[in-house]
Amino acid sequence: MVQGIRIKMMEKDIELDSPDNMLAKNSVKSALLLPDDAVVSLSYKVDDRQKFCRMNETGTTFFLPDGWRDLQFFVDSVRAPS
């Protein structure tokens, strides 16, 4: 069974299916109805500290941290979701 990743942006909560520890940036944008040119960051909290997910060299995929299945992730962008 595929485990979903829980993502929050402003008042919007979504869950995306993710079979492994990688998440395409375009999947996040599509799910939140953000335009293609929106710049987004993906972060999570550990011990009340905000940490940002690393990306691949081309900037198209977020690498999720160990234990990602138990974390709540947050998306930030200068664009608001629709």
VENSUL-V882986 format. One record per helix or strand of 2 or more residues. SS is the DSSP state (a for helix, b for strand). FROM is the first residue (numbers start at 1). TO is the last residue. If there is no record, write none. Layout:
SS | FROM | TO
SS | FROM | TO
//
This chain:
b | 3 | 9
b | 12 | 18
b | 22 | 24
a | 25 | 31
b | 40 | 46
b | 49 | 52
b | 54 | 55
b | 61 | 63
a | 68 | 70
b | 72 | 77
//
